Amino acid sequence: MNRLKRNGIHHNSMVKRIAPPHTVHGVFIQDAVDFLKALPDSSVQLILIDPPYNLDLDEWDSFNNYLDWAKGWLNQIHRILSDSGNCVIFGGFQYQDLKKGDLLEILHYTRHKTDLRFTNLIIWYYKNGMSAHRFFANRHEEAVWLSKTSKYYFDLDSVRVPFDEATKMMYKKDKRLNPESVDKGKNPTNVWEIGRLNGNSSERVGHLTQKPAELIRRFVKALSFEGSIVLDFFAGSGTTGRVCIEERRHSLLVDSDKKLHGYLDKHIKQIEANMFLPKYSLMKDANIDMVLKEINLVNRRSLHSTSIMEHRNE
Ligand SMILES: C[S@@+](CC[C@H](N)C(=O)[O-])C[C@H]1O[C@@H](n2cnc3c(N)ncnc32)[C@H](O)[C@@H]1O
C-alpha cells in the first residue's frame, strides 16, 4: 500500500470519498423485499438492519416459517452491495423452539447459501436488562458484520476509543510504541458496552425496539463513508436515518409501517437542536429512481472536492 502511494498509484481497495454539501434521505413505506427487488446492483455501501425475529413482540413480529421469509431479503443483499460494501444484521440467539428465527439461522444461511463473507461478530453488551431465575440473565445482543468482497471498507480510525490521560502518558514513555498510534486511541474490540434505551430515555421516540443512536453510529462511521449510501430496510423509528444525517451519509429508510414518518420527525427534532447539524433533505414516499438520481446529482456536484481515501482490512 505504501509503495503504491509513493509511486502515485491507488490501491484497488481505496474508495472515492465525497464530501457532499448536503445529504439525501429517502423514506419508503413498503415491504422490504419488494423494495430490494427494485434496487440496482452494487448501489449501496452499507446495509444496516435490525429485523423482526418472530418473537411476537408486535404484529410485525410473527411468521409461520421465519427462514423462508428471511430468504427473500437475504438473497438480495450480495447483489445490492457495492464491492467495498458491508452488511450488519442485528439479532440474538433465541432459546425457544425451532419455529423462532434467530441470528444463528441467518448466519448459517448466509454462510452456506450466499456469497457474503462473514467478517466479525459484535457483542453489544449492556448493564440494564431483565432479571431471570431459570438461566443467567441476558445482558447482550449480537450483530453480524458481513461483506461482499475482501476489499470491504473499514475505517477503524474513525471509531477508535481514546486512552485516558494517565495511560496515554505511560504509553508515550514506552519506546516500543508509536506515539502517533497512542494518540489515535485503541481498537474498540468486538465487545461494545453501550447502554440500552430505558423506557424514559430522552432519546426515545415511541418505537418498541428502538436502538441507541450511539450503537448505530459506530457501524455507520466505520463501515461507510461520507456521501455513500446506507440502507435500512427494517427502519423502525429511523435511527439509522438520524445517524446518517448527523454523519453526512445518504440513507434509504424502508418500513412497512407508516408510523416511521412520525418517529423520524421526532428523531430529527432532537438533533435539530445541534447548530452544527449538516444540511440534509428528506424525500418521503418518492420513487426509488428519483431518490438515487438526486443522490447522484448531489455527489457529482461535489466531485471537484473529491479525495481518494485509503482503507486497510484489519
Ligand atoms: C426491530 S424493528 C427496527 C427498529 C429500529 N432498529 C429502530 O432503531 O427504531 C423492525 C421493524 O421492521 C418492520 N418490518 C417488519 N416486517 C417488514 C417488512 N416485511 N418490510 C418492511 N418492514 C418490516 C417493522 O414494522 C419494525 O418497525
The ligand as an ORCA input file, in Angstrom:
! r2SCAN-3c Opt
* xyz 0 1
  C     -36.832     -4.405     15.223
  S     -37.701     -3.133     14.406
  C     -36.421     -1.989     13.922
  C     -36.151     -0.898     14.965
  C     -35.059      0.080     14.548
  N     -33.756     -0.544     14.576
  C     -35.013      1.337     15.400
  O     -33.946      1.664     15.966
  O     -36.014      2.021     15.510
  C     -38.182     -3.947     12.950
  C     -39.073     -3.148     12.007
  O     -39.282     -3.939     10.824
  C     -40.544     -3.577     10.260
  N     -40.960     -4.644      9.349
  C     -41.419     -5.881      9.658
  N     -41.694     -6.587      8.536
  C     -41.370     -5.785      7.490
  C     -41.381     -5.937      6.088
  N     -41.794     -7.085      5.511
  N     -40.970     -4.917      5.305
  C     -40.546     -3.746      5.865
  N     -40.518     -3.537      7.195
  C     -40.916     -4.533      8.000
  C     -41.428     -3.379     11.483
  O     -42.530     -2.543     11.166
  C     -40.467     -2.793     12.524
  O     -40.611     -1.397     12.600
*
